[in-house]
Amino acid sequence: MQHSNLHFGDLTRALPDCSRRMLALQLEELIADHVITKTVISLRPLKTEYQLSEFGQTLSPVINAMATWGTYYNQVAQQDVGYCNLQ
């Protein structure tokens, strides 16, 4: 949501714990669900860009709310040993 276009390599660096195969499968699923778009740039070497579709941008309030909640949850979890910290 913070970037307009990302290359596959950018995504692999941003998600180091995700295998390249799993990332590719998830991207294909998001494309099929019309959440992101894939643009193949015909340059050598071949490059692929991914970006949120107009439909995908409608998820922005939901994702922002989840991020806010996650930050709050981690603050509460640090204060109370009984909570599971997701960090």
C-alpha positions, -999 to +999 in steps of 0.1 A: +000+000+000+030+023+005+045+017-030+028+021-063+047-007-081+069-035-068+090-061-086+091-097-075+126-092-061+113-063-040+086-085-025+111-114-018+133-089+001+104-075+020+092-110+030+124-129+038+106-158+056+083-165+026+097-189+000+098-177-036+074-205-046+048-196-019+051-159-028+045-167-065+014-188-056+000-161-033+006-134-060-013-155-086-042-159-061-043-122-055-043-116-093-071-141-098-091-123-070-084-089-088-067-075-057-034-068-075-024-065-112+007-079-129+025-060-156+052-077-176+077-052-190+092-064-222+128-055-214+159-077-212+160-091-186+123-095-184+108-076-154+074-080-138+057-053-117+028-058-092+005-032-080-028-029-061-057-028-084-085-002-079-105-030-062-075-039-040-072-003-029-106-006-013-089-028+013-069+001+026-092+009+056-093-027+066-055-032+065-049+001+083-073-009+110-056-043+114-022-026+116-034-002+143-049-031+162-017-051+159+004-023+173-020-019+202-020-056+208+018-058+209+018-029+234-007-047+257+012-080+253+044-064+264+027-052+296+010-085+304+030-117+304-002-137+300-006-125+265+011-140+235+034-115+217+032-118+180+065-101+173 
